[in-house]
């Protein structure tokens, strides 16, 4: 596997970790400090693991409240910026157990290679990109 494939797989594994509903499982994908940004919300600067676990738990509660069952990711676009930095972009869909669509979203994540592992250092969830036919 080349580095882009490794990063894309790690990203998919990160989203799958949310389905475990275990903050520790999700936290392993991050490298502190972290900056998280969600459209139309205040950015969050996370400096400690305790703070990270609180934020992840809040995300898990939100997903449970909207009856999230799984996340479907579209094509993942991975760009290597340097040997230890990468950018991952794309779109996804939150689904209920019956595969009913909850919402579509766009994402942009910056990864940093720490040792031999790619870790998230910046995460942004934003509006899904419109296709040219929707403009």
N, C-alpha and C positions, 0 to 999 in steps of 0.2 A: 504494500500500500504506500502511495506517496503521501506527502505531508497534507495536501488538500483533502485527500480521502480520510486520513486520520482525524483531522479537525472536524470534517462533516459528520463522521461517525460519533465523535465525542459530543458534538452539538445535539445530535438525535438522542443519544443516551441521556444527556442533560434533561431534555424535555420529557423523556420516558420516566426519569427519576421522580418527577412531580406526581406521577400516577401511584407511586408508593405511599404518598402522603407522609413521608418521613423527612423532616428538615435536614437531618444529618446526611441522608442520601443525596439531597440536592446540593448541599453546601460543599461537597467534595469537588464540584466543578468550578469553584471560584478561587481567585487569588486575591487576597486582601492587599491594599484597600480596593473597594469596588465602587463604581458609580452606576446607579440604576436610574433610568429615565423612562417614564411612561407618558404618552401624549396626554396633554391637558391636565397633568398632575405635577406636583413639585418633585424635582430630582432628589434622589436619596444618595448621600455619601456614606458608605459603610466602612468603618475602620476596624471593627472587632468581630470575632466569630460569634460572640453572644448577640451582637446587634444583627448580624447576618441571619442567624437562626430565628430571631424574632420576625424579621422581614419575610423570610421564607414561610414561616408559619402563617403570617397574615395572608400571603398569596395562596397558601393551601386552603385556608378558611374561605377566602373569596371564591376559589374554584369549587369548593363544596357547595357554597351558597348558590352558585349558578348551575349546579348539578352537572359539572364537568365530569366526563368519564375518560376522554382521551383527547390527545392533540394530534392532528394530522398536519405534517409539514409538507409543503410543496418542494419544488426544486431549491436546493441550498446552493447559494453562490458563495464560494470561498475564494478569497484573494489573499495571497501571501504578500505582506508589505515589506518584510525583512525575514531573516532566518528565525526570528523569535516573536514576530508579530503577525497577526492575521485578522481579516475582517470577514464576517459571515453575515450574509443578508438573504432575505427571502420573505415568504408569506406562510401563514399557517391558519388552521381552523380549530377552534375548540368545539368538541362534539359531546353530546349526551350519550347515554348507554345505547339508545335506539338509533344512533348515528344522526340524530337531529342536530343541525347547525346551531351553535350558540352565537358565535361571532367569528369573523375573519380578522386577521391582524397582520401587520408587517413587523419585521424585526431586523435589527442591526446590532451585532455583537462584536466586540473587539476581544481577541484572545492573545495571551502572552504565553510563550513557552517557558516553563519553569522546570529546569532539569530536563526530563524527557517527556513531560506531560503538558498538554495545552490546557490553560485555565482561562476562565472568563474574567476580564477586568472591567469591562464596560458593557452594559446591556441596555438596549433601547427597544421598547415595544411601541409601535406607532401604527398609523392607518395603513391598511393594505394598499399597495400601489394599484392604481387604476390601469386597465389596459387601454391601448390607444383608441379602441372603439367606444370606451366610456367617457372619453374627454369631450 
